[in-house]
């Protein structure tokens, strides 16, 4: 199958150049002209895709070559772009910046090459004139396989400034496809982990996206950008499909939920359930396991936390859970006092519980419902914000008390990709399973790991992290289940048998 959807990658020399403004504004401007726009974001970021979704009316999707592997970038892109007229991909950091110490891996440049997509370079021109030509020339010539098809000049001060910039760029041979003046109304508020998510801003976010669209429509050559998108090369191969991914990636065998098993909170039920030293698996190969299909004729209800406090989730997770036979139901821990009726499993992703700690703590009924479900042995998967919510307390305020741990805000930013191995059998993975993940937080959990840790990592340091107890898997690590679809099927299967 050949995918020929027109597409552009919006990149920049560095963070803070205006990628999000241009990408989101372009998405919204094209949508307003009747295009069905497919929005994408390079890297693991959860917040920008929320603005993309607001701009296009479609789910924002991530393309991360580290979390999912380079081989899944094009299939995941094609999955998101089904039925669309054009796709806009917002880059991450600078064009050639990727995973630390891994060369071009996970960079915008790598994704552009994998998608055979032309790049539009957004340059902050606020403090330069003729030097912009040297900057653009360097980015154009650095990697001949990356096709920079145009430049958008951002934060231009005046007509005279624009003239100087255009004159200097004539010698580079890259067309100027837009000029944006300084405009405070398109700025969006930020805090300790970046932009404030759309779910927390509501009307203000709508106004911000409209302002971005107006600025891009007024300052950019939309016809030129669409023409450039149509010059993208064809992509061979089938689009990613959750159902097909489950068939081709079976889950590890389920641990037996018998008294004394890891699920019941005690030691493994058999000597072979865990490696003699599970930390030695950090250097071992990824295990191969037999198939274990879920009976699609039975439906199991999985509750997924949402609302303003829990906004971080990859769309493919819910799609995989659904394909595995689950009915996915969203609930809001800030407002709902009960879990959805018939909940058999709970997924609590990332977000900002530290911002809403008072409100979460005040919802005592929901905290108790989550605790009771976890203590019953039902499957609970918690990432980052979910980990904090399951702790005994967060910044001194009572939380669910599922984990005998305390969480608090910290001045230290923990950020980066992780190569991890499961150290304990859990509802998500068998001990020894290798996965890649991402950490992004300014909080601290003490202790950082339970008696049965969730993960062991090697980079940036060797450490153990997270908690596995009964049916709970709680960790700071954000993972993308498209890289290991068997995780979703294992989770749903445990929901059926718990």
C-alpha positions as CSV (number, residue, x, y, z in Angstrom):
1,X,0.0,0.0,0.0
2,X,1.3,3.5,-0.9
3,X,0.4,6.5,1.2
4,X,0.6,9.8,-0.7
5,X,-1.1,12.2,1.7
6,X,0.5,15.7,1.4
7,X,2.6,16.5,4.5
8,X,4.9,19.1,6.0
9,X,7.2,19.0,9.0
10,X,7.5,22.3,10.9
11,X,10.9,22.5,12.5
12,X,13.2,25.1,14.0
13,X,16.9,25.6,14.9
14,X,16.0,25.4,18.6
15,X,13.2,25.3,21.1
16,X,11.4,28.6,21.6
17,X,11.6,29.6,18.0
18,X,7.8,29.4,17.4
19,X,7.2,25.9,16.1
20,X,4.0,25.4,18.2
21,X,2.6,28.8,17.1
22,X,3.3,28.1,13.4
23,X,2.3,24.4,13.4
24,X,-1.0,25.0,15.4
25,X,-1.8,28.1,13.5
26,X,-1.2,26.4,10.1
27,X,-3.4,23.4,11.2
28,X,-6.2,25.8,12.2
29,X,-5.9,28.0,9.1
30,X,-6.0,25.0,6.7
31,X,-8.9,23.5,8.6
32,X,-10.8,26.8,8.3
33,X,-10.3,26.5,4.5
34,X,-12.0,23.1,4.3
35,X,-8.9,20.8,4.6
36,X,-9.1,17.7,6.7
37,X,-5.8,18.2,8.6
38,X,-4.0,15.3,10.3
39,X,-2.0,16.7,13.3
40,X,1.2,15.1,14.5
41,X,3.9,15.9,17.0
42,X,7.5,14.5,17.0
43,X,8.6,13.1,20.4
44,X,6.8,12.1,23.6
45,X,5.1,15.5,24.4
46,X,1.5,15.2,25.5
47,X,0.6,19.0,25.7
48,X,1.1,20.2,22.1
49,X,-1.1,17.5,20.6
50,X,-4.0,18.9,22.7
51,X,-3.6,22.3,20.9
52,X,-3.4,20.4,17.6
53,X,-6.6,18.6,18.3
54,X,-8.3,21.9,19.1
55,X,-7.0,23.3,15.8
56,X,-8.1,20.4,13.6
57,X,-11.0,18.6,15.4
58,X,-8.9,15.4,15.1
59,X,-6.9,13.5,17.6
60,X,-3.3,14.8,18.0
61,X,-0.8,11.9,17.6
62,X,2.8,11.5,18.5
63,X,5.6,10.2,16.3
64,X,8.5,9.0,18.5
65,X,11.2,6.9,17.0
66,X,12.8,6.2,20.4
67,X,9.6,5.0,22.2
68,X,8.2,3.1,19.2
69,X,11.2,2.5,17.0
70,X,11.9,4.0,13.6
71,X,10.0,1.2,11.9
72,X,6.7,2.4,13.4
73,X,6.9,6.1,12.5
74,X,5.5,5.8,9.0
75,X,2.8,3.2,9.9
76,X,1.6,5.3,12.9
77,X,1.6,8.4,10.7
78,X,-0.5,6.7,8.1
79,X,-2.9,5.5,10.8
80,X,-3.5,9.0,12.0
81,X,-3.7,10.5,8.5
82,X,-6.4,8.1,7.2
83,X,-9.0,10.1,5.3
84,X,-7.1,13.4,5.5
85,X,-6.3,16.0,2.8
86,X,-3.0,17.1,4.4
87,X,-0.8,16.4,7.4
88,X,1.2,18.9,9.5
89,X,3.9,17.5,11.8
90,X,5.3,19.7,14.5
91,X,8.9,18.9,15.3
92,X,10.7,18.8,18.7
93,X,13.5,21.0,20.0
94,X,16.0,21.9,17.2
95,X,15.7,20.1,13.8
96,X,18.7,17.8,14.5
97,X,18.3,17.3,18.2
98,X,17.3,13.8,19.4
99,X,17.8,11.3,22.1
100,X,20.9,12.1,24.1
101,X,23.9,10.1,22.9
102,X,21.9,8.4,20.2
103,X,22.8,10.4,17.1
104,X,19.8,11.4,15.0
105,X,17.4,8.9,16.8
106,X,14.1,10.6,17.7
107,X,15.0,13.9,16.1
108,X,12.7,15.9,13.8
109,X,15.2,15.3,11.0
110,X,15.0,11.6,11.3
111,X,11.2,11.6,11.4
112,X,11.2,13.9,8.3
113,X,13.4,11.4,6.4
114,X,11.2,8.5,7.5
115,X,8.1,10.3,6.3
116,X,9.8,11.6,3.1
117,X,8.4,14.9,4.0
118,X,9.7,18.4,3.2
119,X,10.7,20.6,6.2
120,X,9.7,24.2,6.9
121,X,12.2,25.9,9.1
122,X,10.8,28.5,11.6
123,X,13.5,31.0,12.5
124,X,13.3,33.4,15.4
125,X,14.6,36.5,13.6
126,X,14.2,38.9,16.5
127,X,17.9,39.6,17.1
128,X,19.5,39.2,13.6
129,X,19.4,40.3,10.0
130,X,22.1,39.1,7.6
131,X,23.2,36.4,9.9
132,X,19.9,34.5,9.3
133,X,21.3,33.5,5.9
134,X,24.3,31.7,7.5
135,X,22.0,30.0,10.0
136,X,19.6,28.7,7.4
137,X,22.4,27.7,5.1
138,X,23.9,25.6,7.9
139,X,20.6,23.8,8.5
140,X,20.0,23.2,4.8
141,X,23.4,21.8,4.1
142,X,24.0,19.8,7.3
143,X,22.2,16.6,6.1
144,X,21.5,16.3,2.4
145,X,18.8,13.8,3.0
146,X,16.7,16.4,4.9
147,X,14.9,18.6,2.4
148,X,14.3,22.1,3.8
149,X,11.7,23.5,1.4
150,X,11.0,26.8,2.9
151,X,11.6,29.3,5.8
152,X,9.1,31.1,8.0
153,X,10.6,34.1,9.8
154,X,9.1,34.7,13.2
155,X,9.2,37.7,15.5
156,X,10.0,40.2,12.8
157,X,10.1,43.8,14.1
158,X,9.2,45.9,11.0
159,X,9.0,46.2,7.3
160,X,12.6,47.3,7.1
161,X,13.7,44.3,9.2
162,X,11.7,42.0,6.9
163,X,13.4,43.5,3.9
164,X,16.9,42.9,5.3
165,X,16.0,39.3,6.2
166,X,14.6,38.5,2.7
167,X,17.6,40.1,1.0
168,X,20.0,38.0,3.0
169,X,18.1,34.8,2.3
170,X,18.1,35.3,-1.5
171,X,21.6,33.8,-1.7
172,X,20.6,30.7,0.2
173,X,18.0,29.5,-2.4
174,X,15.3,28.6,0.2
175,X,12.0,30.5,-0.3
176,X,10.5,32.6,2.4
177,X,7.0,31.1,2.9
178,X,5.9,33.4,5.8
179,X,6.8,36.3,7.9
180,X,5.2,36.7,11.4
181,X,5.4,39.9,13.4
182,X,5.7,39.9,17.2
183,X,2.2,39.2,18.7
184,X,1.6,38.8,22.4
185,X,-1.9,37.5,21.8
186,X,-0.6,34.2,20.4
187,X,1.5,33.4,23.4
188,X,0.2,30.7,25.7
189,X,0.8,30.5,29.4
190,X,3.4,28.0,30.7
191,X,4.4,26.5,34.0
192,X,6.9,24.0,35.4
193,X,6.4,21.4,32.7
194,X,5.7,23.6,29.7
195,X,2.5,24.9,28.2
196,X,-0.7,24.8,30.2
197,X,-2.8,22.0,28.7
198,X,-5.9,22.7,26.6
199,X,-8.2,21.0,29.1
200,X,-7.3,23.5,31.8
201,X,-7.7,26.6,29.7
202,X,-10.9,25.8,27.7
203,X,-12.2,29.1,26.3
204,X,-8.8,30.8,26.6
205,X,-7.2,27.9,24.6
206,X,-9.8,28.3,21.8
207,X,-9.0,32.1,21.6
208,X,-5.3,31.4,21.5
209,X,-5.6,28.9,18.7
210,X,-7.8,31.3,16.7
211,X,-5.2,34.0,17.2
212,X,-2.5,31.6,15.9
213,X,-4.6,30.8,12.9
214,X,-5.2,34.4,12.1
215,X,-1.5,35.3,12.3
216,X,-0.4,32.4,10.1
217,X,-3.2,33.1,7.6
218,X,-2.2,36.7,7.4
219,X,1.6,36.2,7.3
220,X,2.2,33.0,5.5
221,X,1.8,31.8,1.9
222,X,-0.8,29.1,2.5
223,X,-0.9,28.1,-1.2
224,X,2.9,27.8,-1.2
225,X,2.9,25.6,1.9
226,X,0.2,23.3,0.5
227,X,2.2,23.0,-2.8
228,X,5.3,22.1,-0.8
229,X,3.3,19.5,1.2
230,X,2.1,17.9,-2.1
231,X,5.8,17.4,-3.1
232,X,6.3,14.8,-0.4
233,X,7.4,11.4,-1.6
234,X,5.1,8.4,-1.5
235,X,5.2,6.2,1.6
236,X,5.2,2.5,1.1
237,X,3.6,0.1,3.6
238,X,0.4,-0.4,5.5
239,X,-1.0,1.9,8.1
240,X,-0.8,0.8,11.7
241,X,-3.9,-1.0,13.0
242,X,-4.5,-1.8,16.7
243,X,-6.2,-5.2,16.0
244,X,-3.5,-6.3,13.6
245,X,-0.8,-5.2,16.0
246,X,-2.3,-7.3,18.8
247,X,-2.3,-10.4,16.6
248,X,1.3,-9.9,15.6
249,X,2.6,-9.1,19.1
250,X,1.3,-11.7,21.7
251,X,1.5,-10.9,25.4
252,X,3.7,-12.7,27.9
253,X,1.9,-15.5,29.8
254,X,-0.2,-14.3,32.7
255,X,1.1,-15.0,36.2
256,X,-1.2,-17.2,38.2
257,X,-3.5,-15.2,40.6
258,X,-3.2,-17.8,43.4
259,X,-2.5,-17.2,47.1
260,X,1.1,-16.3,47.6
261,X,1.5,-15.1,44.0
262,X,2.9,-11.6,43.1
263,X,-0.6,-10.5,42.3
264,X,-1.7,-11.4,45.9
265,X,1.1,-9.3,47.3
266,X,3.3,-12.1,48.4
267,X,6.3,-13.9,46.8
268,X,6.1,-15.5,43.4
269,X,4.2,-18.8,43.4
270,X,7.0,-20.7,41.7
271,X,10.8,-20.4,41.7
272,X,10.8,-19.7,37.9
273,X,8.4,-16.7,38.1
274,X,11.2,-14.2,38.4
275,X,14.9,-14.4,37.3
276,X,17.2,-15.2,40.3
277,X,18.5,-11.6,40.0
278,X,15.9,-9.7,37.9
279,X,18.3,-6.7,37.7
280,X,20.6,-8.9,35.5
281,X,17.9,-8.7,32.9
282,X,18.9,-5.1,32.2
283,X,21.6,-6.5,29.9
284,X,19.6,-9.4,28.5
285,X,17.7,-9.9,25.3
286,X,14.0,-9.2,24.8
287,X,12.0,-12.4,25.6
288,X,9.9,-14.2,23.1
289,X,6.5,-15.5,24.4
290,X,3.7,-17.7,23.0
291,X,0.4,-16.3,21.7
292,X,-2.5,-15.7,24.0
293,X,-5.5,-14.2,22.1
294,X,-8.3,-12.5,24.1
295,X,-11.8,-13.6,23.4
296,X,-13.2,-10.7,21.5
297,X,-16.7,-11.8,22.1
298,X,-16.5,-10.7,25.8
299,X,-16.4,-7.0,26.8
300,X,-14.5,-5.8,29.9
301,X,-14.9,-2.3,31.2
302,X,-11.6,-0.4,31.7
303,X,-11.9,3.0,33.4
304,X,-9.3,5.6,32.2
305,X,-8.7,8.8,34.3
306,X,-9.3,12.1,32.4
307,X,-10.3,15.6,33.2
308,X,-8.0,18.6,33.9
309,X,-5.7,16.7,36.3
310,X,-5.0,13.7,34.0
311,X,-4.5,14.9,30.5
312,X,-1.5,12.8,29.4
313,X,-2.4,9.8,27.2
314,X,-1.5,8.4,23.8
315,X,-4.5,7.7,21.7
316,X,-3.2,4.3,20.7
317,X,-3.5,3.1,24.3
318,X,-7.3,3.3,24.2
319,X,-7.4,1.9,20.7
320,X,-5.3,-1.1,21.8
321,X,-7.4,-1.7,24.9
322,X,-10.6,-1.6,22.7
323,X,-9.1,-3.9,20.2
324,X,-8.2,-6.3,23.0
325,X,-11.9,-6.5,23.9
326,X,-12.2,-3.7,26.5
327,X,-14.9,-1.0,26.8
328,X,-12.9,2.1,27.6
329,X,-14.8,4.6,29.8
330,X,-13.3,7.9,30.8
331,X,-13.9,9.4,34.3
332,X,-12.8,12.6,36.0
333,X,-11.1,12.2,39.5
334,X,-11.8,15.8,40.2
335,X,-15.6,15.6,39.7
336,X,-16.8,12.0,39.7
337,X,-17.4,10.4,43.1
338,X,-17.6,6.9,41.8
339,X,-15.7,4.8,39.3
340,X,-17.8,3.8,36.2
341,X,-20.2,1.0,37.0
342,X,-18.7,-2.4,36.4
343,X,-15.1,-1.2,36.3
344,X,-12.8,-4.2,36.0
345,X,-9.5,-2.3,35.5
346,X,-8.1,1.2,36.0
347,X,-5.7,3.2,33.9
348,X,-4.4,6.5,35.4
349,X,-2.0,8.3,33.1
350,X,0.1,11.4,33.4
351,X,-1.0,15.0,34.1
352,X,-0.8,17.5,36.8
353,X,-2.2,16.2,40.1
354,X,0.2,18.4,42.0
355,X,-1.7,21.4,40.6
356,X,-5.0,19.9,41.7
357,X,-3.9,18.2,44.9
358,X,-6.5,19.9,47.1
359,X,-9.4,19.0,44.8
360,X,-8.2,15.4,44.3
361,X,-7.8,15.0,48.1
362,X,-11.2,16.5,48.8
363,X,-12.9,13.9,46.6
364,X,-12.7,11.3,49.3
365,X,-15.3,9.0,47.8
366,X,-13.5,8.6,44.6
367,X,-10.1,8.1,46.4
368,X,-11.7,5.3,48.4
369,X,-13.3,3.7,45.3
370,X,-9.9,3.6,43.6
371,X,-8.2,2.2,46.7
372,X,-10.9,-0.5,47.2
373,X,-10.5,-1.5,43.5
374,X,-6.7,-1.8,43.8
375,X,-6.9,-3.7,47.1
376,X,-9.3,-6.2,45.5
377,X,-6.5,-7.3,43.1
378,X,-8.0,-5.7,40.0
379,X,-5.5,-4.4,37.4
380,X,-4.4,-0.8,37.9
381,X,-1.8,0.8,35.6
382,X,-0.5,4.2,36.7
383,X,2.1,6.4,35.1
384,X,3.7,9.5,36.7
385,X,0.6,11.5,37.8
386,X,-1.2,8.2,38.4
387,X,1.7,7.1,40.6
388,X,1.3,10.3,42.7
389,X,-2.4,9.8,43.0
390,X,-2.0,6.2,44.3
391,X,0.5,7.4,47.0
392,X,-0.4,7.9,50.6
393,X,-0.1,11.7,50.3
394,X,0.9,14.4,47.8
395,X,2.4,17.6,49.3
396,X,1.0,16.6,52.6
397,X,-2.6,16.0,51.3
398,X,-4.2,12.6,51.5
399,X,-4.4,10.6,48.3
400,X,-5.6,7.1,47.6
401,X,-3.2,5.3,49.9
402,X,-2.7,2.3,47.7
403,X,1.0,2.7,47.9
404,X,2.9,3.2,51.1
405,X,4.8,6.1,49.7
406,X,4.8,9.9,49.9
407,X,5.0,12.3,47.0
408,X,5.9,16.0,46.9
409,X,6.9,18.7,44.5
410,X,10.7,19.2,43.8
411,X,12.9,21.9,42.4
412,X,14.6,19.2,40.2
413,X,13.4,18.5,36.7
414,X,13.7,14.9,35.8
415,X,13.6,14.6,32.0
416,X,14.7,12.1,29.4
417,X,14.3,8.8,27.6
418,X,14.8,5.6,29.5
419,X,15.7,2.0,28.3
420,X,13.9,-0.1,30.9
421,X,13.3,-3.7,31.9
422,X,10.5,-5.1,33.9
423,X,11.9,-6.4,37.2
424,X,8.6,-8.0,38.5
425,X,5.8,-9.9,36.9
426,X,2.8,-7.5,36.7
427,X,-0.5,-6.9,34.9
428,X,1.5,-5.1,32.1
429,X,4.6,-7.3,31.5
430,X,6.5,-10.3,32.6
431,X,9.8,-9.9,34.4
432,X,12.5,-9.4,31.8
433,X,10.3,-7.6,29.3
434,X,12.3,-4.7,27.7
435,X,10.5,-1.4,26.9
436,X,11.6,2.1,26.2
437,X,10.0,5.0,28.1
438,X,10.2,8.7,29.0
439,X,10.3,10.6,32.3
440,X,9.1,14.2,32.6
441,X,8.3,15.5,36.1
442,X,9.3,17.8,39.0
443,X,8.1,15.6,41.8
444,X,9.7,13.1,44.1
445,X,8.2,9.9,45.5
446,X,9.8,8.4,48.7
447,X,10.6,5.5,48.6
448,X,11.2,5.5,44.9
449,X,10.5,1.8,44.6
450,X,8.6,-1.0,46.4
451,X,9.7,-4.4,47.4
452,X,8.9,-5.5,43.9
453,X,10.0,-2.7,41.6
454,X,8.3,-2.0,38.3
455,X,11.4,-1.1,36.2
456,X,15.1,-1.1,36.2
457,X,16.9,1.4,34.0
458,X,20.5,1.9,32.8
459,X,20.5,5.4,31.5
460,X,21.3,8.0,32.8
461,X,22.1,5.8,35.8
462,X,21.4,2.3,36.9
463,X,18.4,2.3,39.3
464,X,15.2,0.6,40.2
465,X,11.9,2.4,40.2
466,X,8.1,2.0,40.7
467,X,5.8,-0.4,42.4
468,X,4.2,-3.8,41.6
469,X,1.8,-5.1,44.2
470,X,-1.3,-7.2,43.8
471,X,-2.7,-6.0,40.5
472,X,-1.0,-2.5,40.6
473,X,1.7,-1.4,38.3
474,X,2.7,2.2,39.2
475,X,5.8,4.0,37.9
476,X,7.1,7.4,36.8
477,X,7.9,5.9,33.3
478,X,5.7,6.9,30.4
479,X,5.5,4.2,27.8
480,X,3.9,3.9,24.3
481,X,2.0,0.7,24.1
482,X,2.2,0.6,20.3
483,X,5.8,-0.5,20.8
484,X,4.6,-3.5,22.8
485,X,0.9,-4.1,22.0
486,X,0.9,-7.3,24.1
487,X,0.9,-5.0,27.2
488,X,-2.7,-3.9,26.4
489,X,-3.9,-7.5,25.8
490,X,-2.2,-8.7,28.9
491,X,-3.9,-6.0,30.9
492,X,-7.4,-6.7,29.5
493,X,-6.9,-10.5,30.0
494,X,-6.0,-9.9,33.7
495,X,-9.2,-7.7,34.0
496,X,-11.2,-10.7,32.8
497,X,-9.6,-13.2,35.2
498,X,-9.2,-11.0,38.4
